[in-house]
Amino acid sequence: MPGGRPTLYKPENADSARLACMPGATNEALAERFEVSPRTIDNWIATIPNFSDAVRQGREVADETVVSALFARATGMEQKMTKVFCYRGQPVTANYTVRLPPDTRACIFWLRNRRPEQWRENRPFVEQEGDEEWVSELEAASERARLASLPAASQALRSSPPPSCSSPPLGGKSGRI
């Protein structure tokens, strides 16, 4: 005869848990539903295969619903709407369809989770040949912009083209007469 307190688990708890997990119930919500502690729900999931399977099946339904909604937001969707207005004192309903554009945040979320190597925020920088030239051009442009913001230097900078520039200054006129 095993010692300890008798379990509060009943076989019908599995179906009830599956139905509760379909709309997204957490272990804490299940604990409230069955009037036990969250630790007891964890133990039931770990030791009772029927209960564990029911919880997993219910959560898969909830997850698939969220995946479908996220995909629809990421790719854009059409939503049917109904508008009720008053015409000559009588309520009139009009059905119409609204095209919702793709949501950028949903796209980013989807891509960061589905393709993390390509879309994570802190990807490692891959150096390519010719990067040094590109970086020096950016640094020179940054320096020119900084100097242009200074009052005395901006006049001198405007009168002479940058050293690496062979085209005429803006306005299309060259310095020659």
Summary of the structure (lengths in Angstrom):
residues: 177
radius of gyration: 32.5
end to end distance: 110.5
largest distance: 110.5
contacts: 350
relative contact order: 0.06
helix: 55%
strand: 12%
